[in-house]
Amino acid sequence: MPLDDLDDLDYPAYTIGQAAGLLGVRQAFLRSLDTADLVRPVRSDGGHRRYTRRQLELVARVRVLFDEGHSLAATTRIIELEDLLAAARGEVAELRERLGEP
């Protein structure tokens, strides 16, 4: 593995055990997110799940929402809307910059 891959947010570097340990969740929780198509880890040649740092960040967001009592459907929708809002804010900032506005 080239060292540049260590900085790549989308490099599938973490096994399910490592991901669960880092996030303080059970492996079954990660499997359930995979089954629900919320977090789809890359599969190794041997069929083992491999998670990226970006996916670990998403799982951490999901866990917070679950801990707040939200259902899987509500969690999925909240994350979708949060991501859309962040993208829209980025576009607005870019347009303001182009127009020379503060």
Stockholm file with secondary structure:
# STOCKHOLM 1.0

chainA/1-102         MPLDDLDDLDYPAYTIGQAAGLLGVRQAFLRSLDTADLVRPVRSDGGHRRYTRRQLELVARVRVLFDEGHSLAATTRIIELEDLLAAARGEVAELRERLGEP
#=GR chainA/1-102 SS CCGGGGGCTTCCCEEHHHHHHHHTCCHHHHHHHHHTTSSCCEECTTSCEEECHHHHHHHHHHHHHHHTTCCHHHHHHHHHHHHHHHHHHHHHHHHHHHHTCC
#=GC SS_cons         CCGGGGGCTTCCCEEHHHHHHHHTCCHHHHHHHHHTTSSCCEECTTSCEEECHHHHHHHHHHHHHHHTTCCHHHHHHHHHHHHHHHHHHHHHHHHHHHHTCC
//
